[in-house]
Amino acid sequence: MRSSAFLVLSFIASAWAYSVTFPTQTQGWTNSGAQTLSWTRVDTDPLNFTALLTNQDTSILATSEILAALVNGTSGTTLLNAPSAGWPVGSGFQVNLVKDTNNFNTIYAQSNQFNITAVPGSSSTSTGVTTQGGNTITVTPAAAATVSATTTGSTTALNPTSSKSAALTIVGTNPVLAGVIALLGVLFA
């Protein structure tokens, strides 16, 4: 009886053959820009998965972060954007390929532990927003910075509302930017 239960459990464990090939224990990610996730799969694997960033050390990553939902498993690679608070920096990270955003415990594959390292001169808390008309705003606060905006005609002026500095890049001008910038100021407060 025990041996048949073991065989059934072994079969279930081998039913999914997804395997994370990047990042690896020796080659991790940086905190700058989108990061590559690569994997292999077999034809019997589910067609989609959700990529989840985890770390056992809650002082580095308090909760698991969904990096991408409904990833096309047949592509073998994808670029993952940073979580909303930016890429955390540290060691012991893992990427789990899970069933979906409601089923974190159904793990198809798990990467080896890897590091996310800081790139000199970069910040792990950059936010980019593309608005109507194709205008792009990127905010990279040195610390929690607050920025508001005033729009006059087609020109948007930035008004720092805290003593903390932020690097802010705006491409294009549009009255819609004022609302987006104010929203970003609230997010970084």
Backbone bond lengths (Angstrom), bond angles and torsions (degrees), N, CA, C in turn:
res aa  C-N    CA-C-N  psi(-1)  N-CA   C-N-CA  omega(-1)  CA-C   N-CA-C  phi
1 M - - - 1.438 - - 1.525 110.47 -
2 R 1.344 116.09 -45.54 1.450 120.18 178.84 1.519 111.82 -62.02
3 S 1.312 117.65 -41.78 1.460 120.30 -177.98 1.524 111.18 -66.93
4 S 1.320 119.35 -35.19 1.467 120.38 177.98 1.527 110.52 -70.01
5 A 1.343 117.89 -36.99 1.465 120.60 176.05 1.528 109.92 -64.42
6 F 1.327 117.00 -40.15 1.464 121.21 177.66 1.523 110.83 -62.60
7 L 1.327 117.42 -42.33 1.464 121.13 179.06 1.525 111.74 -63.50
8 V 1.330 116.27 -41.51 1.469 119.97 178.78 1.525 109.83 -63.75
9 L 1.339 117.20 -46.10 1.463 120.33 178.86 1.526 111.53 -63.80
10 S 1.309 117.59 -38.24 1.466 121.18 177.21 1.523 110.76 -63.60
11 F 1.326 116.41 -40.90 1.456 120.71 179.10 1.525 110.53 -64.61
12 I 1.336 116.97 -44.69 1.464 120.80 179.16 1.522 110.11 -61.60
13 A 1.315 118.08 -43.43 1.464 121.29 -179.90 1.518 111.99 -63.44
14 S 1.326 117.57 -31.50 1.460 119.80 -178.42 1.522 112.90 -93.07
15 A 1.344 117.54 -0.55 1.459 120.56 -177.30 1.518 111.53 -64.26
16 W 1.320 117.98 -33.82 1.456 121.32 177.67 1.515 108.33 -106.42
17 A 1.298 115.49 130.45 1.459 119.41 -176.63 1.520 112.53 -115.91
18 Y 1.334 118.44 15.13 1.463 119.08 172.99 1.525 108.40 -51.27
19 S 1.312 116.28 141.86 1.453 121.21 176.64 1.526 108.60 -145.13
20 V 1.329 117.16 124.74 1.463 121.69 179.64 1.527 108.40 -77.38
21 T 1.337 116.06 125.21 1.469 120.73 -179.70 1.528 112.62 -106.00
22 F 1.327 118.37 -17.06 1.465 122.51 175.00 1.511 108.17 -155.62
23 P 1.319 118.58 131.14 1.450 130.20 11.06 1.531 111.96 -76.16
24 T 1.331 114.78 163.89 1.459 120.74 -179.64 1.521 109.56 -121.93
25 Q 1.306 115.59 175.17 1.462 120.73 178.89 1.526 111.06 -62.60
26 T 1.332 117.47 -33.06 1.468 120.75 -178.31 1.521 113.40 -96.87
27 Q 1.328 118.06 -17.55 1.458 121.94 179.29 1.511 109.05 -130.34
28 G 1.340 115.52 102.17 1.456 120.48 -178.35 1.510 112.16 -99.63
29 W 1.312 115.52 -148.49 1.461 123.41 -179.14 1.517 110.02 -114.07
30 T 1.332 115.69 171.65 1.456 122.13 171.31 1.522 108.07 -116.16
31 N 1.311 116.19 173.32 1.463 120.32 179.63 1.527 111.66 -92.85
32 S 1.318 117.21 17.98 1.453 120.92 -176.53 1.525 111.44 -117.97
33 G 1.318 116.39 114.72 1.462 121.46 174.09 1.514 113.98 76.37
34 A 1.331 113.94 -170.42 1.465 121.10 179.36 1.527 109.98 -71.77
35 Q 1.322 116.53 148.93 1.458 122.17 -177.78 1.527 109.96 -118.76
36 T 1.321 115.49 149.78 1.463 121.46 -176.97 1.520 111.30 -87.99
37 L 1.323 114.81 134.55 1.460 122.46 170.60 1.520 105.90 -120.58
38 S 1.336 117.18 127.21 1.469 122.15 178.28 1.520 109.39 -127.53
39 W 1.334 115.99 151.23 1.459 121.53 -177.82 1.521 110.14 -156.71
40 T 1.304 114.34 166.33 1.464 121.36 170.59 1.526 106.95 -118.90
41 R 1.332 115.42 160.13 1.459 120.32 179.39 1.517 108.71 -152.73
42 V 1.318 116.13 166.68 1.462 122.22 173.11 1.524 107.97 -114.26
43 D 1.319 116.23 164.88 1.469 121.55 -175.11 1.524 114.02 -59.41
44 T 1.315 117.67 -25.06 1.463 119.87 -178.28 1.528 112.89 -84.81
45 D 1.338 117.96 -5.95 1.466 120.86 177.70 1.519 110.48 -69.79
46 P 1.329 117.41 152.75 1.465 120.22 174.01 1.536 109.67 -57.95
47 L 1.320 116.46 151.29 1.461 120.78 -176.78 1.527 113.04 -73.95
48 N 1.332 118.06 -26.15 1.459 121.82 -177.20 1.519 110.87 -129.16
49 F 1.326 114.12 158.38 1.459 120.40 173.45 1.521 108.23 -151.85
50 T 1.322 115.74 170.76 1.459 123.14 173.68 1.518 107.60 -112.17
51 A 1.339 116.63 134.23 1.467 121.82 178.32 1.526 108.69 -92.79
52 L 1.321 115.66 126.21 1.451 122.73 -173.99 1.527 109.54 -125.60
53 L 1.333 117.78 126.18 1.464 122.22 176.43 1.515 108.48 -91.55
54 T 1.326 116.60 127.60 1.462 121.71 -178.61 1.522 110.55 -130.42
55 N 1.322 114.93 162.36 1.462 121.76 172.63 1.527 106.71 -157.28
56 Q 1.316 116.45 131.10 1.471 120.98 179.15 1.523 111.48 -65.91
57 D 1.338 117.44 -25.85 1.458 122.62 -179.03 1.530 108.74 -87.17
58 T 1.329 117.06 101.32 1.459 120.99 -176.66 1.525 113.32 -69.38
59 S 1.340 118.25 -12.03 1.465 119.27 174.68 1.533 110.44 -75.45
60 I 1.334 117.14 -19.57 1.465 121.77 177.31 1.520 110.28 -93.18
61 L 1.324 117.26 -44.22 1.461 123.30 179.68 1.525 107.11 -140.88
62 A 1.327 115.94 104.69 1.468 120.97 -172.49 1.528 112.60 -62.76
63 T 1.326 117.52 -41.99 1.456 121.85 178.97 1.521 109.06 -136.59
64 S 1.304 116.24 157.99 1.462 120.21 177.13 1.522 109.39 -62.49
65 E 1.333 116.09 144.73 1.464 122.22 -178.06 1.520 109.84 -114.00
66 I 1.317 117.20 127.68 1.460 121.09 173.65 1.522 107.33 -75.25
67 L 1.332 116.63 119.75 1.462 121.07 178.90 1.522 111.99 -92.76
68 A 1.324 117.16 -34.74 1.465 121.41 178.44 1.522 108.77 -161.81
69 A 1.323 115.93 136.91 1.464 121.90 177.12 1.524 108.76 -107.29
70 L 1.300 116.01 152.23 1.464 122.76 178.76 1.528 112.84 52.51
71 V 1.315 115.51 48.69 1.469 120.83 175.89 1.526 108.02 -71.91
72 N 1.313 116.97 134.42 1.460 122.14 177.82 1.522 108.57 -71.42
73 G 1.312 116.60 106.48 1.463 121.56 -176.37 1.512 114.22 -64.96
74 T 1.326 117.90 -21.90 1.468 120.26 -177.86 1.525 112.45 -77.90
75 S 1.343 118.23 -12.98 1.475 119.94 -177.20 1.529 112.73 -75.14
76 G 1.311 118.75 -28.60 1.460 121.84 177.36 1.514 115.43 81.08
77 T 1.325 118.04 -14.69 1.461 121.68 177.92 1.517 109.59 -158.64
78 T 1.319 116.16 151.60 1.459 121.60 175.85 1.520 108.66 -155.17
79 L 1.314 115.41 157.90 1.460 121.21 172.90 1.518 108.02 -98.11
80 L 1.329 116.30 132.77 1.456 121.91 -178.25 1.518 109.41 -110.70
81 N 1.321 116.28 128.26 1.455 121.04 175.96 1.518 109.80 -79.63
82 A 1.317 115.24 157.85 1.463 121.24 -179.20 1.519 111.27 -63.52
83 P 1.325 116.75 151.29 1.466 119.75 172.34 1.528 109.86 -59.68
84 S 1.314 117.65 168.43 1.464 121.76 -175.85 1.531 113.30 -57.37
85 A 1.306 118.62 -30.89 1.468 121.78 179.36 1.525 112.09 -92.69
86 G 1.318 117.95 7.22 1.464 121.75 -178.28 1.515 110.78 90.68
87 W 1.328 115.04 171.66 1.457 119.44 179.44 1.519 109.80 -73.13
88 P 1.327 117.65 127.20 1.466 118.95 171.93 1.525 109.15 -72.22
89 V 1.311 116.51 156.60 1.467 121.48 -179.70 1.522 108.24 -116.16
90 G 1.334 116.43 136.32 1.451 120.19 178.37 1.514 111.50 155.48
91 S 1.326 115.33 -161.86 1.461 120.93 -178.57 1.523 109.96 -121.79
92 G 1.319 115.88 169.35 1.453 121.37 175.55 1.519 114.91 82.35
93 F 1.324 117.82 17.10 1.468 120.20 178.59 1.520 110.31 -78.32
94 Q 1.318 115.66 152.34 1.463 122.51 172.83 1.514 108.13 -141.47
95 V 1.319 116.06 149.12 1.456 121.70 171.80 1.518 106.58 -107.66
96 N 1.326 115.24 124.88 1.456 121.25 175.66 1.527 108.25 -103.04
97 L 1.318 116.36 133.31 1.451 121.16 170.11 1.521 105.12 -95.00
98 V 1.336 116.56 108.39 1.456 121.50 -174.33 1.525 110.49 -114.06
99 K 1.330 115.34 166.28 1.462 121.27 -175.31 1.525 112.40 -56.45
100 D 1.338 116.91 -54.19 1.459 120.99 179.37 1.523 109.17 -166.92
101 T 1.326 116.52 -175.56 1.464 121.01 -175.59 1.523 113.44 -69.12
102 N 1.317 117.30 -12.80 1.461 121.11 177.99 1.521 113.15 -103.29
103 N 1.319 117.30 -4.85 1.468 121.30 -174.72 1.526 110.84 -132.53
104 F 1.340 116.74 67.61 1.467 121.31 179.65 1.527 112.23 -66.99
105 N 1.331 117.17 -23.13 1.467 120.66 -177.24 1.521 112.97 -83.55
106 T 1.330 118.35 -9.94 1.461 121.07 175.09 1.528 106.44 -92.80
107 I 1.331 115.11 89.02 1.468 121.66 -174.49 1.524 109.45 -95.86
108 Y 1.330 115.66 120.30 1.465 120.67 176.83 1.531 111.00 -81.62
109 A 1.332 116.26 -36.46 1.470 120.93 179.41 1.516 108.52 -159.97
110 Q 1.326 115.06 159.69 1.460 121.46 179.02 1.511 108.07 -140.25
111 S 1.331 115.71 134.23 1.465 119.15 177.72 1.522 109.71 -72.16
112 N 1.327 115.68 165.41 1.453 119.75 167.24 1.523 107.57 -68.10
113 Q 1.323 116.94 163.31 1.460 119.54 175.37 1.519 109.01 -66.56
114 F 1.343 115.90 142.76 1.460 121.21 -180.00 1.521 109.60 -145.03
115 N 1.330 115.46 169.45 1.465 122.22 179.48 1.521 110.23 -101.71
116 I 1.323 115.79 149.58 1.455 122.28 165.42 1.521 104.99 -114.16
117 T 1.328 116.03 116.04 1.454 121.27 -174.57 1.521 111.37 -106.16
118 A 1.318 115.32 150.37 1.460 121.67 179.19 1.520 109.71 -78.76
119 V 1.312 115.95 136.19 1.457 121.86 173.33 1.524 106.15 -90.75
120 P 1.347 118.44 127.61 1.469 119.92 -179.41 1.534 111.31 -52.69
121 G 1.328 115.38 131.36 1.456 120.63 178.14 1.509 114.23 84.90
122 S 1.336 117.43 -0.52 1.461 119.07 179.62 1.518 109.09 -103.67
123 S 1.290 115.30 165.83 1.453 121.55 176.36 1.512 108.06 -121.18
124 S 1.303 116.22 145.87 1.458 118.77 179.36 1.514 112.07 -88.59
125 T 1.335 117.21 6.80 1.457 119.25 -178.75 1.524 111.50 -126.96
126 S 1.307 117.77 51.45 1.459 121.70 176.14 1.512 109.69 -88.09
127 T 1.314 114.95 145.04 1.450 120.22 176.88 1.508 108.25 -131.45
128 G 1.305 117.37 132.00 1.460 121.73 175.76 1.509 109.45 -120.18
129 V 1.319 116.94 136.01 1.449 122.19 -179.82 1.512 108.17 -131.81
130 T 1.317 117.70 132.24 1.448 121.70 173.68 1.515 107.64 -105.98
131 T 1.324 116.82 126.51 1.453 121.56 -176.02 1.517 110.72 -102.37
132 Q 1.325 115.61 179.08 1.454 120.50 175.18 1.519 108.51 -57.06
133 G 1.298 117.30 143.07 1.457 120.97 -179.79 1.511 112.67 84.30
134 G 1.336 118.44 1.32 1.456 121.03 175.42 1.504 115.06 83.33
135 N 1.330 119.42 8.02 1.456 120.97 177.56 1.518 109.67 -71.29
136 T 1.319 116.75 140.78 1.457 120.97 -178.49 1.518 109.44 -120.83
137 I 1.334 115.84 135.19 1.459 122.16 176.62 1.514 106.97 -119.43
138 T 1.321 116.95 131.82 1.458 120.74 174.04 1.521 108.10 -125.13
139 V 1.322 116.70 124.85 1.454 121.92 178.98 1.513 108.18 -115.67
140 T 1.322 116.73 127.11 1.455 122.10 176.68 1.524 108.04 -128.97
141 P 1.331 117.13 91.52 1.457 118.47 -178.00 1.514 112.44 -76.87
142 A 1.327 115.64 142.51 1.458 120.77 174.09 1.519 108.96 -70.67
143 A 1.272 116.38 -33.09 1.463 125.03 172.85 1.511 104.16 -150.28
144 A 1.292 118.64 -168.44 1.463 118.96 -179.09 1.523 108.88 -65.14
145 A 1.307 117.02 105.89 1.452 122.53 -179.48 1.516 108.56 -111.74
146 T 1.325 115.60 149.10 1.450 120.50 178.35 1.513 108.37 -118.78
147 V 1.324 115.79 132.75 1.456 121.55 -178.75 1.515 107.55 -132.38
148 S 1.333 116.60 135.30 1.456 120.30 172.04 1.517 107.11 -119.41
149 A 1.303 117.03 173.90 1.455 120.43 -177.42 1.510 110.53 -139.61
150 T 1.329 114.84 149.72 1.449 122.21 174.75 1.510 107.36 -124.42
151 T 1.326 117.09 130.51 1.453 120.67 -179.57 1.518 109.44 -111.58
152 T 1.338 115.20 128.23 1.452 122.21 173.91 1.511 106.59 -125.84
153 G 1.313 117.14 113.82 1.456 119.94 -176.28 1.510 109.82 64.12
154 S 1.333 117.12 -121.54 1.462 120.78 179.91 1.520 111.84 -106.49
155 T 1.338 117.98 12.20 1.459 121.72 -179.51 1.520 110.12 -108.41
156 T 1.309 117.03 133.47 1.461 122.43 178.25 1.522 108.63 -111.51
157 A 1.345 116.52 125.54 1.460 121.65 178.22 1.520 108.39 -105.18
158 L 1.330 116.20 139.89 1.463 121.66 179.31 1.512 109.64 -95.96
159 N 1.313 116.05 137.51 1.450 121.66 -178.65 1.518 109.10 -126.90
160 P 1.365 118.15 102.11 1.464 117.95 177.14 1.524 109.29 -63.88
161 T 1.328 116.87 134.84 1.460 121.09 -179.27 1.522 111.60 -114.92
162 S 1.331 115.93 13.27 1.455 119.45 173.94 1.515 107.53 -142.44
163 S 1.316 115.74 166.08 1.464 119.88 -179.29 1.516 112.35 -81.22
164 K 1.327 117.11 -6.48 1.454 120.69 -179.61 1.512 108.86 -82.95
165 S 1.327 116.46 144.80 1.454 119.89 -175.11 1.517 111.58 -90.73
166 A 1.332 114.27 155.45 1.454 120.72 176.00 1.512 107.92 -144.99
167 A 1.321 115.91 141.39 1.450 120.29 172.93 1.516 106.36 -91.47
168 L 1.325 117.27 125.04 1.450 120.94 -176.10 1.512 108.33 -129.81
169 T 1.316 116.15 126.66 1.449 121.71 179.18 1.511 108.49 -119.08
170 I 1.316 117.20 127.94 1.456 121.32 177.18 1.513 107.94 -123.91
171 V 1.316 116.14 131.25 1.448 122.02 175.78 1.513 106.18 -112.37
172 G 1.344 117.38 114.18 1.456 121.73 -178.49 1.515 110.74 91.90
173 T 1.324 116.85 161.02 1.456 120.74 175.77 1.511 108.01 -127.98
174 N 1.313 115.17 141.01 1.448 120.60 -176.31 1.515 107.34 -164.35
175 P 1.316 119.11 138.56 1.461 120.25 178.53 1.528 113.51 -57.10
176 V 1.310 118.23 -26.36 1.459 121.43 178.84 1.528 110.16 -63.09
177 L 1.339 117.06 -26.62 1.464 120.58 -178.07 1.520 112.28 -60.63
178 A 1.317 117.51 -34.32 1.464 119.85 -177.61 1.520 110.84 -57.73
179 G 1.311 117.63 -45.86 1.460 121.06 179.21 1.502 112.56 -65.42
180 V 1.329 116.25 -40.48 1.468 120.44 -179.54 1.518 110.03 -67.02
181 I 1.313 117.57 -42.69 1.473 120.90 -179.98 1.518 110.25 -64.67
182 A 1.328 116.97 -42.04 1.458 119.64 177.38 1.527 110.66 -61.58
183 L 1.322 116.85 -40.87 1.466 121.24 177.40 1.527 110.63 -61.74
184 L 1.336 116.76 -43.40 1.464 119.61 178.41 1.524 110.97 -63.49
185 G 1.334 116.56 -37.10 1.461 119.72 176.68 1.506 112.31 -60.23
186 V 1.316 116.41 -39.41 1.469 120.84 177.73 1.521 110.21 -67.07
187 L 1.339 117.32 -41.31 1.461 120.73 -179.07 1.516 111.92 -62.68
188 F 1.347 117.84 -34.06 1.462 120.80 -177.38 1.509 112.62 -94.41
189 A 1.306 117.68 4.55 1.469 121.18 -179.83 1.511 110.67 -69.79
